[in-house]
Amino acid sequence: MEKNEKKTTAGIIVAAGKTSEGNGEYSLLKIGSITAVKRIVLTFQQVEVSPIVVITGYEAKEIEHDLADYGVIFLENQQYENSQMFDSAKIGLNFLQDKCDQVIFNPVNIPMFTPETIQRMMECGAKVILPSYHGKTGHPLLISSELIPEILKYNGNMGMRGAIKSIGVERQWMEIEDEGILHDMDDIDRLDQLLKRHNQHILHPFVRISIEKEAMFFNSRTKLLLLLINETHSVRSACRHIALSYSKAWNMLNQLEQELGYAVVERKHGGSRGGKTFLTKEGRSFLEKYQHFEQKVRQYAKDEFDRLF
C-alpha cells in the first residue's frame, strides 16, 4: 500500500442476541427516535466504513426491515441461542476476508461512541486498537485484516480477547474523550443524557443516488445486489444477505438490462448442484463506474455540507 493511500475499513455489528432480561433485542430499542443498530450504522457511515455487516439472529426480519434502505449486508447466526458473541464475530470476519484492510467490530448494545473516535482508530495504523476513557477500556475494537485467518482458527473459550492473545499481537489502547465507548443499553438513563451530544456528532447530509430514465432503475440497493452476485455467484444467496425476495431481485436485474441495453449478468448452468450467476464484463464495468461516481458525489456533498454548515 502506498504511504498516502487510505486504508479501507469494514464494519461488523453483532446484533444476534436478546437483552439481558431475555425479553427483546437491543438492536431495536430506541435511543432518541432511532434504533440502537441504526445509530451505529449512521456512526460508521459518517467515516466511510464500508461494507457494514450486521450479524442477526433473534428478530432478524425486524432488524432487516429497520435497515432496509441503509446499504448494509445481513449475515444470520442461526445458532445464536447456543453461541457466544465471538461466534457471531467469526461469521462477519469470515465474510470480510480479503475485502478490506481493517475491521471495526462492535456489539449492538454499545451504540453511543462518536464518529471522531472511529476516525482516530482507523488512522492509528496499529494491528489491534481499543479505545479508553479515563483509563477504562470500551468498544468498538479495531482489528487489522491480516489477523483474521488466525482469529478464525481460535476455538478456545475466551472469545475475541483469547483469540487475539493466542496470536501474540500486542493490543494498543487509545485514550479518547468519548464516554460513549463505555455505556451499554442497560444504562439507558446515561445514554439519554449523552443523546444531544451524539446527535450533533452524527449530523450529516444523507444523499440518495439513483439512475433514472422515465423511472428509477439503479440505486444503492441494486448496487449491493450486483456486488453480492459478484461475490457469491448466486442471486438467491445475494438476496438473503440484503433481505430481498428472489423474484424482486430478478425484476430489478431484468429492468436494469432493459434500460442499459446489454446483459449485466449471465447464468452458467451446472449439474446436480445447480448453476451459478456471474456479472458480465459490461456489468462489472458499469458497477465500477457507478461506485466511482457515487464516491465522488458523496465526497462533494460532505465537503460542501462541512463548508456551509
Secondary structure as UniProt FT lines:
FT   TURN            3..4
FT   STRAND          9..15
FT   TURN            20..21
FT   HELIX           26..28
FT   STRAND          30..31
FT   TURN            32..33
FT   STRAND          34..35
FT   HELIX           36..46
FT   TURN            47..48
FT   STRAND          52..56
FT   TURN            58..59
FT   HELIX           60..66
FT   TURN            67..71
FT   STRAND          73..76
FT   TURN            78..79
FT   HELIX           80..82
FT   HELIX           85..96
FT   TURN            97..98
FT   STRAND          102..107
FT   TURN            108..109
FT   HELIX           115..124
FT   STRAND          128..133
FT   TURN            134..135
FT   STRAND          136..137
FT   STRAND          141..144
FT   HELIX           145..147
FT   HELIX           148..153
FT   HELIX           159..167
FT   STRAND          172..175
FT   HELIX           179..181
FT   HELIX           185..187
FT   HELIX           188..201
FT   STRAND          211..212
FT   STRAND          216..218
FT   HELIX           220..232
FT   HELIX           235..242
FT   HELIX           246..260
FT   STRAND          265..268
FT   TURN            272..273
FT   STRAND          276..279
FT   HELIX           281..308
//
